[in-house]
Amino acid sequence: MVVEYIRYTIPASRAEEFEQAYKAASSVLDADPHCLSYEIARGVEEPEHYTVRIEWDSIEGHEQGFRRSPRFAEFFAAVKPFFTHIQEMKHYDARFGAR
């Protein structure tokens, strides 16, 4: 499993639009067999900061499976207006954690 983190800085005036975009895009993630789970979190101290965390079965599943699937265009169309607000978009190997 790999975890993709996408950090955004979203102006307050666009926060609701951003959240609605990810709600729309979430149906694509829900249907994708390579996506294990995801969450969108908003900063408490700095509410203009958002972190999107997506667990993928593998980096290949994300990059070769999901990104090459027909539904990726639907996902990307929903979140594309916020692409320029990305501060970081990287994959990480999960080492340990708790439930």
N, C-alpha and C positions, 0 to 999 in steps of 0.2 A: 504494500500500500504506500502511496505517496500523498502528501497533502499540498495542495496549491493554496497559496495565500495571495490575495490581491488587496492591496491597500489603496484606498481612495481618499482624496480630499474633495468634499462636495460642498459647495456654497449652501448656506442655510436656505436660500430661496429655491434650491433645486432638490432638497432632501426628500420631499414627498415624491417627486417625479422619479428620483433614483430608486427609492424603495419600491415603487410601483413597477418600474422596469425589471427589477430582480424578481418580483412576485410573478410577473408574466414569464420571465425566463426560467423560473423554477420548474415549470411543468416539463420543460425539455430535460432538465437535470433529473427530475423524478422518473422519467421514462428511459433514461440512458442506462444500459447495463454496466457501464464502466464507473458511473458515479455511485459511490457508496453512501455518502451523506454530504450535507453542506449546511452552512449557516451564514447569515449576514448580520454583522454586529455593528452598532453605532457607538462611538465614543461617548462616555459619560462626561468626563472633564472637558473634552474637546469634541462636541457633537458634529463638527464638520468632518471628522475622521470616521471612516467606515473600513471594516475588514471583512472580506469575503473569504471563507474557508471552505474548500471543497476537497473531500477525500476521494481519490481515484484508486481503482484496483491496481493500476501501474501507470508509469509515465507513458508507456506505449498505448495503454488503453485510453488515456487522455488525448495524446497527440495524434495517434494513428486511428484510433477508434472513434472517439467523440468528435474531434475536429474535422474528420473526413466524412462524418455521417451527414445525411441529408438534412437532419434537424438542426445541425450547428448553425446554419444560416438564420434560422428562426431565433435561436438563442442570441447570436451576435447582433442581430437587428434590434433586439430589445435593449441591450446594454451599450451598444455602439455610441450613443450620444454622450456617454460618460468616459469613453476611452482616454481622452486627453487628461482626465482627472486622476489617472492611475499613478501612484507613487512607486509601487513595487508590484511585480507579478512574477512569482517564483515558485518552484517546487521544492519541497523538503521531504526527507525521509523521516517518518515517524519512528521515534526510538522507544519511548515508553509513555505510559499515562494511566489514568484511572477513569473509571466510569462513574 
